[in-house]
Amino acid sequence: MKGKNMYKSIDEFTSETVRMKPGVRAGVVAAADPHIMEAVVAAKKDGIIRPTLIGDAEDIRTVLKQYDEPEQDYVIVDVPDNEAAVSAAIEEVKAGKLDILVKGLIDTATLMKQMVRRETGIRKGLVSVCGVFEFPKYHKLLALTDMGINMYPDVDQKAKIIENAVILMNKIGIAEPKVAVLSSVEKVNPKQPDTLDAAALKEMNEKGEIRNCVVEGPISLDLALIPEAAEIKKYDSPVAGDADILLFPDIVTGNIAGKGMGYFGDAQSMDVVLGLEVPVVFGSRGGPARGKYNSMCLAARLV
């Protein structure tokens, strides 16, 4: 039986966000980037964010002129380089002046290195990336995790990745998401460690150690998403054919699947980094501006 999912499309989700006009305070780190500013300007005009632009002020003003945007509509924090931009963003978050962060013209390593430092950063738990996708062939929005932070997570780390994704899905209206702990097979095999992890995570869920969701695993991708495949293989689970969250065994499968599904699956998506004091919008610098706009909508709803 298919479960309820509040939104069937990303456009439906973003339209609802625009109606809400959350107006969250967004810090754009290394903001002098015409590509990210296209999404920032659109999100500002739709009432989703109130931007603080962090970076070289002269370069930022040049980009604003490209969009005929008056600089007085923005808070500009003038810093000389990207390292200083991250430091300034962290201080703004710690001072309670920002609700979300948005990655601009800066590489991920430079941004994350400072953010996850235990003494001076803004990490509050295990950090993970969760993407929410809309696929033409699937009946509801689907979350994929982790696609870019944790390389080879152990069982405890996978449990925390699930918890991050469940909190996200709860925030967007899915009360008890169904989690598919993916593998290439649906049976436990001692020679295949990811199946042992999957079985352990399912047991943790049954014991109440992982809450507010239903965890199934090990389960293959086709069984998680296609009801007919589950019927043919006689795989009986409430998650089969109706998953809300796909948990990948490692960064390799997660990254390849996320990019492959986005490209070949003709999908819209939005993603956010979780486990920090505020949600962070990453987005590939080569990705479409619309995806970054969608991701700002998602981050705004998590505040």
C-alpha positions in Angstrom: 0.0 0.0 0.0 1.4 3.3 -1.0 2.0 5.8 1.8 1.2 9.5 1.8 3.7 12.1 0.7 2.6 15.7 1.0 4.2 16.8 -2.3 4.2 14.9 -5.6 6.5 17.5 -7.4 9.2 20.0 -6.7 7.2 22.7 -8.4 4.4 22.0 -6.0 6.8 22.2 -3.1 8.5 25.4 -4.2 5.1 27.1 -5.0 3.9 26.4 -1.5 7.2 27.8 -0.2 6.7 31.0 -2.2 3.2 31.3 -0.8 4.6 31.0 2.7 7.3 33.7 2.0 9.6 32.5 4.8 12.1 35.3 4.2 15.0 33.5 5.9 18.3 35.2 6.4 20.7 33.6 3.9 24.4 34.1 3.9 25.9 33.6 0.4 29.6 32.7 0.8 31.8 34.0 -2.0 28.8 35.7 -3.5 30.5 37.3 -6.6 29.3 34.6 -8.9 26.7 35.5 -11.6 25.5 31.9 -11.7 24.6 31.6 -8.0 23.3 35.2 -8.0 20.8 34.3 -10.6 19.2 31.9 -8.1 19.7 34.3 -5.2 18.0 37.2 -6.9 15.0 35.0 -7.9 14.7 33.6 -4.3 14.9 37.1 -2.9 12.2 38.4 -5.2 9.9 35.5 -4.3 10.3 36.3 -0.6 12.2 33.0 0.2 15.4 34.7 1.5 16.8 37.9 2.7 20.4 37.8 1.4 23.7 38.7 3.0 26.4 38.7 0.4 29.8 37.8 1.7 33.0 38.4 -0.4 34.8 41.1 -2.2 32.3 44.0 -2.2 33.4 45.5 -5.5 33.0 42.2 -7.3 29.7 41.7 -5.6 28.4 45.1 -6.8 29.5 44.3 -10.3 27.4 41.1 -10.3 24.4 42.9 -8.9 24.6 45.4 -11.7 24.3 42.6 -14.2 20.9 41.8 -12.7 19.9 45.5 -12.3 19.7 44.9 -8.6 20.1 47.8 -6.2 22.9 47.1 -3.7 20.9 48.7 -0.9 18.5 45.7 -1.1 21.3 43.5 0.2 23.6 43.3 3.2 27.2 43.1 1.9 30.0 41.8 4.1 33.3 42.9 2.5 36.1 40.4 2.9 39.3 39.9 0.8 39.2 36.2 -0.1 37.3 32.9 0.2 38.9 31.8 3.5 37.8 35.1 5.1 34.4 34.7 3.5 33.9 31.3 5.3 35.2 32.7 8.6 32.8 35.7 8.3 29.8 33.4 7.5 30.6 31.2 10.5 30.7 34.3 12.8 27.4 35.5 11.4 25.8 32.1 12.1 27.2 32.0 15.7 25.9 35.5 16.3 22.4 34.4 15.3 22.3 36.7 12.2 21.9 34.0 9.6 19.4 31.1 9.2 20.9 29.3 6.2 24.1 29.4 4.2 24.5 29.2 0.4 27.8 28.2 -1.4 28.9 30.7 -4.0 32.1 30.7 -6.0 34.1 28.6 -3.7 35.2 25.0 -3.7 33.6 22.5 -1.3 36.8 21.6 0.5 37.5 25.2 1.4 34.0 25.7 2.7 33.7 22.4 4.6 37.1 22.5 6.2 36.3 25.5 8.4 32.7 24.6 9.0 33.3 21.1 10.5 36.2 22.1 12.8 35.3 21.1 16.3 36.6 24.1 18.1 35.7 27.0 15.7 33.2 25.5 13.2 29.4 25.1 13.2 29.1 21.3 13.2 26.5 20.0 15.7 26.3 16.3 14.6 27.2 14.0 11.8 27.2 16.0 8.5 25.5 14.5 5.5 24.1 15.6 2.1 20.4 14.8 1.4 18.9 15.4 -2.1 15.2 15.4 -2.8 14.4 14.3 -6.3 11.3 14.3 -8.6 11.4 11.5 -11.1 8.8 11.3 -14.0 8.4 7.5 -13.3 8.0 7.7 -9.5 4.8 8.6 -7.8 6.2 11.0 -5.2 9.3 12.9 -4.1 12.3 10.7 -3.2 15.2 11.6 -0.9 18.7 10.2 -1.6 21.5 10.2 0.9 24.4 10.5 1.5 25.7 11.8 -1.8 28.8 13.7 -1.0 30.2 13.8 2.6 30.7 10.4 4.3 33.0 8.1 2.3 32.5 4.7 3.9 30.2 5.1 6.9 29.9 2.5 9.5 26.6 1.3 11.1 26.4 4.1 13.6 27.2 6.8 11.0 24.6 5.3 8.7 22.0 5.5 11.5 22.8 9.2 11.9 22.6 9.8 8.2 19.1 8.2 8.3 18.2 10.4 11.2 19.2 13.6 9.3 17.1 12.5 6.3 14.1 11.6 8.5 14.2 15.1 10.1 14.3 16.7 6.7 11.3 14.6 5.4 9.4 15.3 8.6 9.9 19.0 8.1 8.4 18.9 4.6 5.3 17.0 5.8 6.2 13.3 5.7 5.4 12.0 9.2 6.9 8.5 9.0 9.1 8.1 5.9 10.0 4.7 4.5 13.8 4.1 4.4 15.3 1.7 2.0 18.8 0.6 3.0 20.1 -0.2 -0.4 22.3 -3.1 -1.5 22.7 -5.2 -4.7 20.7 -8.0 -3.0 17.9 -8.4 -0.6 19.3 -11.1 1.6 22.0 -10.9 4.3 25.3 -12.2 3.1 28.2 -12.4 5.6 30.6 -11.8 2.7 28.9 -8.6 1.8 29.3 -6.1 4.7 26.7 -3.6 3.5 24.0 -6.3 3.9 25.1 -6.8 7.5 24.9 -3.1 8.1 21.4 -3.0 6.5 20.1 -5.8 8.7 21.6 -4.0 11.8 19.9 -0.7 10.9 16.5 -2.5 10.4 16.9 -4.1 13.9 17.8 -0.7 15.4 14.6 0.7 13.9 12.5 -2.2 15.3 14.0 -1.6 18.8 13.2 2.1 18.6 16.8 3.3 18.3 16.1 4.9 14.9 12.7 6.6 15.3 10.0 8.3 13.3 10.5 6.1 10.2 10.3 2.6 8.9 13.6 1.0 7.9 14.0 -1.9 5.5 17.1 -3.6 4.3 19.0 -5.0 2.7 16.9 -4.1 -0.3 17.8 -3.7 -3.9 16.9 -0.5 -5.8 14.2 -2.2 -8.0 12.5 -3.6 -5.0 12.5 -0.3 -3.2 10.9 1.6 -6.1 8.9 -0.8 -8.3 5.9 -2.6 -6.7 5.8 -5.2 -9.6 9.4 -6.2 -8.9 8.5 -6.8 -5.2 5.5 -8.9 -6.2 7.4 -11.0 -8.6 10.2 -11.7 -6.0 7.6 -12.1 -3.2 9.4 -9.4 -1.2 6.9 -8.4 1.5 7.6 -5.0 3.1 5.8 -1.7 3.5 8.9 0.0 2.0 8.9 -2.1 -1.2 7.8 0.0 -4.2 7.0 3.0 -1.9 10.4 4.2 -0.5 10.7 7.8 0.7 14.4 7.7 1.4 17.2 5.8 -0.3 20.3 5.2 1.9 23.4 4.3 -0.1 26.1 2.1 1.3 29.0 4.6 0.5 29.9 7.8 -1.2 30.7 6.2 -4.5 27.3 4.6 -5.0 25.5 7.7 -3.6 27.4 10.2 -5.8 27.1 8.1 -9.0 23.4 7.4 -8.4 22.5 11.0 -7.6 24.2 12.3 -10.7 23.1 9.5 -12.9 19.4 9.7 -11.8 19.5 13.5 -12.3 21.0 13.3 -15.8 19.5 10.1 -17.3 16.3 10.1 -15.2 15.3 13.6 -16.4 14.8 14.6 -12.7 14.4 17.9 -10.9 16.2 18.0 -7.6 17.0 20.1 -4.5 19.6 19.2 -1.9 21.0 20.5 1.4 23.8 19.7 3.8 22.6 18.7 7.2 24.2 18.3 10.6 25.5 21.9 10.9 24.0 24.6 13.0 22.2 25.9 9.9 21.2 24.1 6.6 23.7 24.7 3.8 22.9 24.9 0.1 25.8 23.4 -1.9 24.9 22.6 -5.4 27.4 21.9 -8.1 28.8 25.0 -9.7 28.0 23.4 -13.0 24.4 22.7 -12.1 21.4 24.7 -13.2 20.4 27.9 -11.3 16.9 26.4 -10.9 18.3 23.6 -8.8 20.0 26.1 -6.5 16.7 28.0 -6.2 14.9 24.8 -5.4 17.5 24.0 -2.7 17.1 27.4 -1.1 13.4 26.7 -0.8 14.2 23.4 0.9 16.7 25.0 3.3 14.2 27.7 4.1 11.6 25.1 5.2 14.1 23.5 7.6 14.6 26.6 9.6 
